[in-house]
Amino acid sequence: MNVIRKACSPKNFMPGRPGGLRPAAIVIHISEGTLGSADACFNNQAAKVSAHYCVGRAGEIHQYVSEEDTAYHAGSPVNPTWRLLRAGVNPNFYTIGIEHEGRAQDQWADEQYAASAELIVEIAQRWSIPVDADHIVMHREIRCSKTCPGYVFSRERLLSLVLAAEAICPR
Ligand SMILES: [Zn+2]
């Protein structure tokens, strides 16, 4: 897997994770823009947002924030439906955020599903995160004031790709 490291403004993430928290889930986002616009946004200190990764439509993977550090991607919970949300704890502290190039109404490219699945396999193995709908979370399940990652995206398809890849390279 070819991960390209990109700059992230130090104003847009926090080194480390408070209270010894570690990544326990992965949050799926749609970037509502191009890979290039994500690169520019996360390195703009006025943005005050970031993600650990953005996966391009051609399967490119850009990394902005180390997994050990806290990216600002999930925001504060609004009417959350996520079963494993921890009350009173900022969800950014215990999640890894993956943006995906494109608009919510666009069908994801096959290459994008494949690269995202490959990335999730690696993250899940690194942090012992189970691969299921409780741990591969859609942003709107935390912040229901947003539709992110949109209703075209299929978590079932992404999960099946992750599970298929894990079967080839078991933990
Ligand atoms: Zn989002």
py3Dmol code that shows the C-alpha trace and the ligand (Angstrom):
import py3Dmol

protein = """\
ATOM      1  CA  MET A   1       0.000   0.000   0.000  1.00  0.00           C
ATOM      2  CA  ASN A   2       1.408   3.346  -1.072  1.00  0.00           C
ATOM      3  CA  VAL A   3       0.659   6.049   1.476  1.00  0.00           C
ATOM      4  CA  ILE A   4       1.766   9.561   0.528  1.00  0.00           C
ATOM      5  CA  ARG A   5       2.485  11.808   3.472  1.00  0.00           C
ATOM      6  CA  LYS A   6       1.121  15.343   3.181  1.00  0.00           C
ATOM      7  CA  ALA A   7       1.572  18.388   5.392  1.00  0.00           C
ATOM      8  CA  CYS A   8      -1.007  19.261   8.029  1.00  0.00           C
ATOM      9  CA  SER A   9      -1.000  22.599   9.812  1.00  0.00           C
ATOM     10  CA  PRO A  10      -0.131  22.135  13.510  1.00  0.00           C
ATOM     11  CA  LYS A  11      -3.233  24.246  14.246  1.00  0.00           C
ATOM     12  CA  ASN A  12      -5.422  21.486  12.780  1.00  0.00           C
ATOM     13  CA  PHE A  13      -4.522  18.514  14.978  1.00  0.00           C
ATOM     14  CA  MET A  14      -3.251  17.693  18.444  1.00  0.00           C
ATOM     15  CA  PRO A  15      -0.114  15.649  19.170  1.00  0.00           C
ATOM     16  CA  GLY A  16      -0.965  12.458  21.041  1.00  0.00           C
ATOM     17  CA  ARG A  17      -4.294  11.355  22.443  1.00  0.00           C
ATOM     18  CA  PRO A  18      -5.474  12.542  25.879  1.00  0.00           C
ATOM     19  CA  GLY A  19      -5.774  10.217  28.823  1.00  0.00           C
ATOM     20  CA  GLY A  20      -3.967   7.341  27.207  1.00  0.00           C
ATOM     21  CA  LEU A  21      -6.839   6.761  24.781  1.00  0.00           C
ATOM     22  CA  ARG A  22      -6.073   4.736  21.675  1.00  0.00           C
ATOM     23  CA  PRO A  23      -7.854   4.384  18.348  1.00  0.00           C
ATOM     24  CA  ALA A  24     -10.859   2.111  18.891  1.00  0.00           C
ATOM     25  CA  ALA A  25     -12.908   2.868  15.775  1.00  0.00           C
ATOM     26  CA  ILE A  26     -12.614   4.311  12.278  1.00  0.00           C
ATOM     27  CA  VAL A  27     -14.860   7.117  11.031  1.00  0.00           C
ATOM     28  CA  ILE A  28     -15.741   7.258   7.318  1.00  0.00           C
ATOM     29  CA  HIS A  29     -16.166  10.695   5.713  1.00  0.00           C
ATOM     30  CA  ILE A  30     -16.801  12.158   2.278  1.00  0.00           C
ATOM     31  CA  SER A  31     -14.617  15.206   1.636  1.00  0.00           C
ATOM     32  CA  GLU A  32     -17.055  17.108  -0.619  1.00  0.00           C
ATOM     33  CA  GLY A  33     -14.143  18.055  -2.841  1.00  0.00           C
ATOM     34  CA  THR A  34     -11.056  16.829  -4.626  1.00  0.00           C
ATOM     35  CA  LEU A  35      -8.027  15.171  -3.101  1.00  0.00           C
ATOM     36  CA  GLY A  36      -6.147  18.394  -3.854  1.00  0.00           C
ATOM     37  CA  SER A  37      -8.677  20.471  -1.975  1.00  0.00           C
ATOM     38  CA  ALA A  38      -8.327  18.173   1.041  1.00  0.00           C
ATOM     39  CA  ASP A  39      -4.537  18.601   0.859  1.00  0.00           C
ATOM     40  CA  ALA A  40      -4.948  22.387   0.828  1.00  0.00           C
ATOM     41  CA  CYS A  41      -7.618  22.491   3.523  1.00  0.00           C
ATOM     42  CA  PHE A  42      -5.782  20.414   6.103  1.00  0.00           C
ATOM     43  CA  ASN A  43      -2.635  22.471   5.667  1.00  0.00           C
ATOM     44  CA  ASN A  44      -4.541  25.744   6.040  1.00  0.00           C
ATOM     45  CA  GLN A  45      -4.240  26.811   9.673  1.00  0.00           C
ATOM     46  CA  ALA A  46      -7.568  28.634   9.483  1.00  0.00           C
ATOM     47  CA  ALA A  47      -9.411  25.383   8.718  1.00  0.00           C
ATOM     48  CA  LYS A  48      -9.264  23.930  12.248  1.00  0.00           C
ATOM     49  CA  VAL A  49     -10.125  20.530  10.771  1.00  0.00           C
ATOM     50  CA  SER A  50      -8.130  17.537   9.633  1.00  0.00           C
ATOM     51  CA  ALA A  51      -8.319  13.816   9.042  1.00  0.00           C
ATOM     52  CA  HIS A  52      -5.728  11.092   9.338  1.00  0.00           C
ATOM     53  CA  TYR A  53      -6.210  10.091   5.706  1.00  0.00           C
ATOM     54  CA  CYS A  54      -7.961  10.975   2.469  1.00  0.00           C
ATOM     55  CA  VAL A  55      -8.517   8.265  -0.153  1.00  0.00           C
ATOM     56  CA  GLY A  56      -8.696   9.526  -3.753  1.00  0.00           C
ATOM     57  CA  ARG A  57     -11.024   8.233  -6.451  1.00  0.00           C
ATOM     58  CA  ALA A  58      -8.082   6.565  -8.213  1.00  0.00           C
ATOM     59  CA  GLY A  59      -7.081   4.803  -4.993  1.00  0.00           C
ATOM     60  CA  GLU A  60      -4.388   7.271  -3.898  1.00  0.00           C
ATOM     61  CA  ILE A  61      -3.952   7.437  -0.117  1.00  0.00           C
ATOM     62  CA  HIS A  62      -2.791  10.688   1.467  1.00  0.00           C
ATOM     63  CA  GLN A  63      -1.924  10.819   5.164  1.00  0.00           C
ATOM     64  CA  TYR A  64      -2.001  14.109   7.077  1.00  0.00           C
ATOM     65  CA  VAL A  65      -1.936  13.123  10.761  1.00  0.00           C
ATOM     66  CA  SER A  66      -0.196  10.184  12.456  1.00  0.00           C
ATOM     67  CA  GLU A  67      -2.540   7.609  13.927  1.00  0.00           C
ATOM     68  CA  GLU A  68      -1.033   8.252  17.369  1.00  0.00           C
ATOM     69  CA  ASP A  69      -2.178  11.874  17.127  1.00  0.00           C
ATOM     70  CA  THR A  70      -5.659  13.398  17.351  1.00  0.00           C
ATOM     71  CA  ALA A  71      -7.174  14.662  14.086  1.00  0.00           C
ATOM     72  CA  TYR A  72     -10.166  17.027  14.174  1.00  0.00           C
ATOM     73  CA  HIS A  73     -12.616  15.144  11.994  1.00  0.00           C
ATOM     74  CA  ALA A  74     -15.659  13.957  13.913  1.00  0.00           C
ATOM     75  CA  GLY A  75     -16.806  17.135  15.681  1.00  0.00           C
ATOM     76  CA  SER A  76     -19.012  17.148  18.742  1.00  0.00           C
ATOM     77  CA  PRO A  77     -21.768  14.548  18.828  1.00  0.00           C
ATOM     78  CA  VAL A  78     -25.225  15.712  17.682  1.00  0.00           C
ATOM     79  CA  ASN A  79     -28.049  13.222  18.377  1.00  0.00           C
ATOM     80  CA  PRO A  80     -25.606  10.339  17.919  1.00  0.00           C
ATOM     81  CA  THR A  81     -26.823   6.870  16.968  1.00  0.00           C
ATOM     82  CA  TRP A  82     -23.416   5.189  17.283  1.00  0.00           C
ATOM     83  CA  ARG A  83     -23.767   2.433  19.876  1.00  0.00           C
ATOM     84  CA  LEU A  84     -20.170   2.649  21.116  1.00  0.00           C
ATOM     85  CA  LEU A  85     -20.028   6.432  21.539  1.00  0.00           C
ATOM     86  CA  ARG A  86     -18.441   7.233  24.894  1.00  0.00           C
ATOM     87  CA  ALA A  87     -20.437   9.804  26.802  1.00  0.00           C
ATOM     88  CA  GLY A  88     -18.517  12.944  27.649  1.00  0.00           C
ATOM     89  CA  VAL A  89     -15.414  12.024  25.649  1.00  0.00           C
ATOM     90  CA  ASN A  90     -14.493  13.846  22.436  1.00  0.00           C
ATOM     91  CA  PRO A  91     -14.837  11.156  19.720  1.00  0.00           C
ATOM     92  CA  ASN A  92     -11.707  12.488  17.986  1.00  0.00           C
ATOM     93  CA  PHE A  93      -9.713  11.180  20.954  1.00  0.00           C
ATOM     94  CA  TYR A  94     -10.452   7.505  20.219  1.00  0.00           C
ATOM     95  CA  THR A  95     -11.086   7.362  16.486  1.00  0.00           C
ATOM     96  CA  ILE A  96      -9.179   7.499  13.209  1.00  0.00           C
ATOM     97  CA  GLY A  97     -10.760   9.620  10.468  1.00  0.00           C
ATOM     98  CA  ILE A  98     -10.652   8.695   6.788  1.00  0.00           C
ATOM     99  CA  GLU A  99     -11.898  11.218   4.235  1.00  0.00           C
ATOM    100  CA  HIS A 100     -12.827  10.135   0.715  1.00  0.00           C
ATOM    101  CA  GLU A 101     -12.523  12.332  -2.347  1.00  0.00           C
ATOM    102  CA  GLY A 102     -15.796  13.252  -4.012  1.00  0.00           C
ATOM    103  CA  ARG A 103     -19.297  14.433  -3.299  1.00  0.00           C
ATOM    104  CA  ALA A 104     -21.895  12.660  -1.205  1.00  0.00           C
ATOM    105  CA  GLN A 105     -24.105  12.028  -4.243  1.00  0.00           C
ATOM    106  CA  ASP A 106     -21.293  10.478  -6.328  1.00  0.00           C
ATOM    107  CA  GLN A 107     -20.862   6.712  -6.598  1.00  0.00           C
ATOM    108  CA  TRP A 108     -17.454   5.773  -5.211  1.00  0.00           C
ATOM    109  CA  ALA A 109     -14.955   4.458  -7.739  1.00  0.00           C
ATOM    110  CA  ASP A 110     -14.054   0.750  -7.453  1.00  0.00           C
ATOM    111  CA  GLU A 111     -10.412   1.784  -6.899  1.00  0.00           C
ATOM    112  CA  GLN A 112     -11.512   4.002  -4.025  1.00  0.00           C
ATOM    113  CA  TYR A 113     -13.434   1.221  -2.284  1.00  0.00           C
ATOM    114  CA  ALA A 114     -10.469  -1.123  -2.759  1.00  0.00           C
ATOM    115  CA  ALA A 115      -7.875   1.335  -1.405  1.00  0.00           C
ATOM    116  CA  SER A 116     -10.070   2.324   1.528  1.00  0.00           C
ATOM    117  CA  ALA A 117     -10.580  -1.350   2.404  1.00  0.00           C
ATOM    118  CA  GLU A 118      -6.849  -2.016   2.225  1.00  0.00           C
ATOM    119  CA  LEU A 119      -6.158   0.955   4.488  1.00  0.00           C
ATOM    120  CA  ILE A 120      -8.816  -0.153   6.974  1.00  0.00           C
ATOM    121  CA  VAL A 121      -7.334  -3.672   7.110  1.00  0.00           C
ATOM    122  CA  GLU A 122      -3.972  -2.216   8.114  1.00  0.00           C
ATOM    123  CA  ILE A 123      -5.400   0.190  10.692  1.00  0.00           C
ATOM    124  CA  ALA A 124      -7.655  -2.486  12.170  1.00  0.00           C
ATOM    125  CA  GLN A 125      -4.742  -4.890  12.526  1.00  0.00           C
ATOM    126  CA  ARG A 126      -2.468  -2.217  14.015  1.00  0.00           C
ATOM    127  CA  TRP A 127      -4.930  -1.253  16.731  1.00  0.00           C
ATOM    128  CA  SER A 128      -6.907  -4.505  17.103  1.00  0.00           C
ATOM    129  CA  ILE A 129     -10.109  -2.840  15.921  1.00  0.00           C
ATOM    130  CA  PRO A 130     -12.916  -5.294  15.038  1.00  0.00           C
ATOM    131  CA  VAL A 131     -14.208  -4.975  11.471  1.00  0.00           C
ATOM    132  CA  ASP A 132     -17.946  -4.436  11.818  1.00  0.00           C
ATOM    133  CA  ALA A 133     -20.543  -1.668  11.629  1.00  0.00           C
ATOM    134  CA  ASP A 134     -19.958  -0.746  15.282  1.00  0.00           C
ATOM    135  CA  HIS A 135     -16.285   0.034  14.629  1.00  0.00           C
ATOM    136  CA  ILE A 136     -16.351   1.277  11.030  1.00  0.00           C
ATOM    137  CA  VAL A 137     -18.595   4.237  11.701  1.00  0.00           C
ATOM    138  CA  MET A 138     -20.246   6.720   9.356  1.00  0.00           C
ATOM    139  CA  HIS A 139     -19.718  10.329  10.413  1.00  0.00           C
ATOM    140  CA  ARG A 140     -23.459  11.043  10.601  1.00  0.00           C
ATOM    141  CA  GLU A 141     -23.828   8.334  13.237  1.00  0.00           C
ATOM    142  CA  ILE A 142     -21.844  10.679  15.508  1.00  0.00           C
ATOM    143  CA  ARG A 143     -23.085  13.987  14.151  1.00  0.00           C
ATOM    144  CA  CYS A 144     -26.518  13.562  12.664  1.00  0.00           C
ATOM    145  CA  SER A 145     -26.673  17.235  11.673  1.00  0.00           C
ATOM    146  CA  LYS A 146     -24.491  16.072   8.755  1.00  0.00           C
ATOM    147  CA  THR A 147     -25.266  13.512   6.035  1.00  0.00           C
ATOM    148  CA  CYS A 148     -21.558  12.581   5.710  1.00  0.00           C
ATOM    149  CA  PRO A 149     -20.511  10.255   4.075  1.00  0.00           C
ATOM    150  CA  GLY A 150     -23.766  10.455   2.080  1.00  0.00           C
ATOM    151  CA  TYR A 151     -26.347   7.845   1.151  1.00  0.00           C
ATOM    152  CA  VAL A 152     -24.696   6.494  -2.009  1.00  0.00           C
ATOM    153  CA  PHE A 153     -21.762   5.086  -0.068  1.00  0.00           C
ATOM    154  CA  SER A 154     -22.297   1.447   0.950  1.00  0.00           C
ATOM    155  CA  ARG A 155     -20.758   0.431   4.250  1.00  0.00           C
ATOM    156  CA  GLU A 156     -21.816  -3.156   3.546  1.00  0.00           C
ATOM    157  CA  ARG A 157     -19.700  -3.168   0.392  1.00  0.00           C
ATOM    158  CA  LEU A 158     -16.713  -1.615   2.172  1.00  0.00           C
ATOM    159  CA  LEU A 159     -16.962  -4.077   5.064  1.00  0.00           C
ATOM    160  CA  SER A 160     -17.194  -7.052   2.716  1.00  0.00           C
ATOM    161  CA  LEU A 161     -14.022  -5.902   0.936  1.00  0.00           C
ATOM    162  CA  VAL A 162     -12.223  -5.498   4.263  1.00  0.00           C
ATOM    163  CA  LEU A 163     -13.303  -8.945   5.437  1.00  0.00           C
ATOM    164  CA  ALA A 164     -12.273 -10.508   2.112  1.00  0.00           C
ATOM    165  CA  ALA A 165      -8.827  -8.892   2.341  1.00  0.00           C
ATOM    166  CA  GLU A 166      -8.456 -10.046   5.946  1.00  0.00           C
ATOM    167  CA  ALA A 167      -9.233 -13.610   4.897  1.00  0.00           C
ATOM    168  CA  ILE A 168      -6.214 -13.475   2.571  1.00  0.00           C
ATOM    169  CA  CYS A 169      -3.942 -12.006   5.233  1.00  0.00           C
ATOM    170  CA  PRO A 170      -5.305 -13.309   8.547  1.00  0.00           C
ATOM    171  CA  ARG A 171      -4.278 -11.630  11.783  1.00  0.00           C
TER     172      ARG A 171
END
"""
ligand_1 = """\
1
ZN
Zn -17.545 13.796 7.780
"""
view = py3Dmol.view(width=600, height=400)
view.addModel(protein, "pdb")
view.setStyle({"model": 0}, {"cartoon": {"style": "trace"}})
view.addModel(ligand_1, "xyz")
view.setStyle({"model": 1}, {"stick": {}})
view.zoomTo()
view.show()
